[in-house]
Amino acid sequence: LHEKKRTKTLVPGEEAIKCWTGGSMLMRFVFWPSYEFWYHVSVAGLLLLPYFYFLFISEMAEQESRTVDKLCFLLLLATIVINSTTGFFLKPPELVRNGEKIQFIYHVSIRVIWLFLICGVVILRSLRVLLQEYGKNKKKMRQYNPVVAGILLLFAAHLLLMLPIFKGIPIDIVAGVLNAFLLFYALVKKHLFQLKMLAS
């Protein structure tokens, strides 16, 4: 029963990954209704992913969410709504066509710091839970190393994406693929779940 509950906590994270990577891919294909729409879908998935990972880690550590964690979730939702309607924190990238080649160029303002700040807080909360549990059961908590590596990889990739040298390079998609691999490795190879339980 407890394992089923843990599996359910992972499902929202899987959906966030689909929104993030799927939205990013469809944005690059300039799919209907517009690349801006799929950009906002991708950003929403990306912003929610650290929080859903936090819920998953907290459930595995058998810790209850605090008021501050629920507040972070509300702030994430508010951030998504504001950015989706106004582009206040990070506007959709500029679509540049060079013959048949398409590039997306991000024009970053100082306001983007808020996105990294709020996601960073959630990631730090996740690391805090892991460190607390690591002191109690080192062998058990080593199983989460691939999950943590995946989260940090996503965060680092999107920091790098803000640098001019990486403009137009889809390192976010590469990071998403690697994150999915690390998550699958943790679930199957590290035996966080029974595979048939996850499939259900």
VEXDREN-2710 file (C-alpha; in Angstrom, 1 decimal):
% VEXDREN-2710
k/r/px/py/pz
1/LEU/0.0/0.0/0.0
2/HIS/2.8/2.4/0.9
3/GLU/4.6/1.5/-2.3
4/LYS/1.5/2.3/-4.3
5/LYS/1.3/5.7/-2.6
6/ARG/4.9/6.3/-3.5
7/THR/4.2/5.5/-7.1
8/LYS/1.4/7.9/-7.2
9/THR/3.7/10.7/-5.9
10/LEU/5.9/10.1/-9.0
11/VAL/3.1/10.4/-11.6
12/PRO/2.8/14.2/-11.4
13/GLY/6.6/14.4/-11.9
14/GLU/6.3/12.2/-15.0
15/GLU/3.5/14.5/-16.4
16/ALA/5.7/17.5/-15.7
17/ILE/8.5/15.9/-17.7
18/LYS/6.1/15.3/-20.6
19/CYS/5.0/18.9/-20.5
20/TRP/8.5/20.2/-20.4
21/THR/10.2/18.0/-23.0
22/GLY/7.1/17.6/-25.2
23/GLY/6.4/21.4/-25.1
24/SER/10.0/22.1/-25.9
25/MET/10.0/19.7/-28.9
26/LEU/6.7/21.0/-30.3
27/MET/8.0/24.6/-29.9
28/ARG/11.0/23.8/-32.0
29/PHE/8.7/22.2/-34.6
30/VAL/6.7/25.4/-34.5
31/PHE/3.6/23.2/-34.1
32/TRP/0.0/24.5/-33.9
33/PRO/-1.3/26.7/-32.4
34/SER/2.0/28.6/-32.0
35/TYR/5.5/28.1/-30.7
36/GLU/4.8/30.6/-27.9
37/PHE/2.0/28.3/-26.6
38/TRP/4.3/25.3/-26.4
39/TYR/7.0/27.4/-24.9
40/HIS/4.7/28.2/-22.0
41/VAL/3.7/24.6/-21.6
42/SER/7.4/23.6/-21.5
43/VAL/8.2/26.3/-18.9
44/ALA/5.2/25.3/-16.7
45/GLY/6.4/21.6/-16.7
46/LEU/10.0/22.7/-15.9
47/LEU/9.0/24.9/-13.0
48/LEU/6.7/22.2/-11.5
49/LEU/9.2/19.4/-11.9
50/PRO/11.4/20.3/-8.9
51/TYR/8.4/20.5/-6.6
52/PHE/7.0/17.1/-7.7
53/TYR/10.4/15.6/-7.2
54/PHE/10.4/17.1/-3.8
55/LEU/7.1/15.5/-3.0
56/PHE/8.4/12.1/-4.2
57/ILE/11.6/12.4/-2.1
58/SER/9.6/13.5/0.9
59/GLU/7.3/10.5/0.5
60/MET/10.2/8.2/0.2
61/ALA/11.7/9.7/3.4
62/GLU/8.2/9.5/5.0
63/GLN/8.2/13.2/5.8
64/GLU/5.1/15.4/5.8
65/SER/5.0/18.6/3.7
66/ARG/5.2/21.8/5.7
67/THR/3.3/25.0/5.2
68/VAL/6.3/26.6/3.6
69/ASP/6.3/23.8/1.0
70/LYS/2.7/24.4/0.1
71/LEU/3.5/28.1/-0.1
72/CYS/6.2/27.4/-2.6
73/PHE/3.7/25.4/-4.7
74/LEU/1.3/28.4/-4.7
75/LEU/4.1/30.7/-5.7
76/LEU/5.1/28.4/-8.5
77/LEU/1.5/28.4/-9.8
78/ALA/1.3/32.2/-9.6
79/THR/4.6/32.5/-11.4
80/ILE/3.4/30.2/-14.2
81/VAL/0.2/32.2/-14.6
82/ILE/1.9/35.5/-14.6
83/ASN/4.6/34.4/-17.0
84/SER/2.2/32.7/-19.4
85/THR/0.0/35.7/-19.7
86/THR/2.6/38.5/-19.7
87/GLY/6.1/37.0/-20.2
88/PHE/7.1/39.1/-17.2
89/PHE/9.9/36.7/-16.0
90/LEU/11.0/35.2/-19.3
91/LYS/9.4/36.0/-22.6
92/PRO/9.1/33.4/-25.4
93/PRO/12.3/33.3/-27.4
94/GLU/12.7/35.1/-30.7
95/LEU/12.2/32.8/-33.7
96/VAL/15.0/33.5/-36.3
97/ARG/14.8/31.9/-39.7
98/ASN/18.0/31.5/-41.8
99/GLY/16.8/29.7/-44.9
100/GLU/15.5/26.4/-43.8
101/LYS/17.2/26.6/-40.4
102/ILE/15.3/27.8/-37.4
103/GLN/16.9/29.1/-34.2
104/PHE/15.3/30.3/-31.0
105/ILE/17.1/33.2/-29.3
106/TYR/16.3/34.0/-25.7
107/HIS/16.5/37.6/-24.6
108/VAL/17.0/37.4/-20.8
109/SER/16.3/40.2/-18.3
110/ILE/17.2/40.4/-14.6
111/ARG/13.7/39.2/-13.8
112/VAL/14.6/35.7/-14.8
113/ILE/16.4/35.4/-11.5
114/TRP/13.0/34.8/-9.8
115/LEU/12.5/31.6/-11.7
116/PHE/15.9/30.2/-10.6
117/LEU/15.4/31.5/-7.1
118/ILE/12.0/29.7/-6.5
119/CYS/13.2/26.5/-8.2
120/GLY/16.4/26.7/-6.2
121/VAL/14.6/26.9/-2.9
122/VAL/12.6/23.8/-3.8
123/ILE/15.8/21.9/-4.8
124/LEU/17.5/23.0/-1.6
125/ARG/14.5/21.7/0.4
126/SER/14.8/18.3/-1.4
127/LEU/18.5/18.2/-0.6
128/ARG/17.8/19.0/3.0
129/VAL/15.4/16.1/3.3
130/LEU/17.9/13.8/1.6
131/LEU/20.7/14.9/4.0
132/GLN/18.5/14.4/7.0
133/GLU/17.6/10.9/5.9
134/TYR/21.2/10.1/4.8
135/GLY/22.3/10.4/8.4
136/LYS/19.7/7.9/9.5
137/ASN/20.0/5.3/6.7
138/LYS/23.0/5.9/4.3
139/LYS/22.5/2.7/2.3
140/LYS/18.9/3.6/1.6
141/MET/19.6/7.2/0.7
142/ARG/22.3/6.3/-1.8
143/GLN/19.5/5.0/-4.0
144/TYR/18.5/8.5/-4.6
145/ASN/21.8/9.7/-6.0
146/PRO/20.7/9.4/-9.6
147/VAL/17.5/11.3/-8.9
148/VAL/19.4/14.1/-7.3
149/ALA/21.9/14.1/-10.1
150/GLY/19.0/14.5/-12.6
151/ILE/17.5/17.4/-10.8
152/LEU/20.9/19.2/-10.6
153/LEU/21.5/18.5/-14.2
154/LEU/18.2/20.1/-15.3
155/PHE/19.0/23.2/-13.1
156/ALA/22.5/23.5/-14.5
157/ALA/21.4/23.1/-18.1
158/HIS/18.9/25.9/-17.9
159/LEU/21.5/28.2/-16.2
160/LEU/23.8/27.5/-19.1
161/LEU/21.0/28.1/-21.6
162/MET/21.0/31.8/-20.4
163/LEU/24.6/32.3/-21.6
164/PRO/25.1/33.7/-25.1
165/ILE/27.5/30.9/-26.1
166/PHE/24.7/28.4/-25.8
167/LYS/22.0/30.3/-27.7
168/GLY/20.2/28.1/-30.2
169/ILE/21.7/24.9/-28.7
170/PRO/19.0/22.5/-27.4
171/ILE/20.9/21.6/-24.2
172/ASP/17.6/21.6/-22.3
173/ILE/16.3/18.6/-24.4
174/VAL/19.6/16.8/-23.9
175/ALA/19.4/17.4/-20.1
176/GLY/15.8/16.1/-20.2
177/VAL/16.8/12.9/-21.9
178/LEU/19.6/12.3/-19.4
179/ASN/17.3/13.1/-16.5
180/ALA/14.7/10.6/-17.7
181/PHE/17.5/8.0/-18.0
182/LEU/18.8/8.7/-14.5
183/LEU/15.2/8.5/-13.1
184/PHE/14.6/5.2/-14.9
185/TYR/18.0/3.9/-13.6
186/ALA/17.1/4.8/-10.0
187/LEU/13.7/3.2/-10.3
188/VAL/14.7/0.0/-11.8
189/LYS/18.4/-0.6/-11.1
190/LYS/18.3/0.8/-7.6
191/HIS/15.0/-1.0/-6.9
192/LEU/13.1/2.1/-5.6
193/PHE/10.0/0.4/-7.1
194/GLN/9.0/-2.9/-8.5
195/LEU/8.8/-2.4/-12.2
196/LYS/5.3/-3.9/-12.6
197/MET/4.1/-1.5/-9.8
198/LEU/5.5/1.4/-11.8
199/ALA/4.0/0.2/-15.0
200/SER/0.5/0.1/-13.4
END
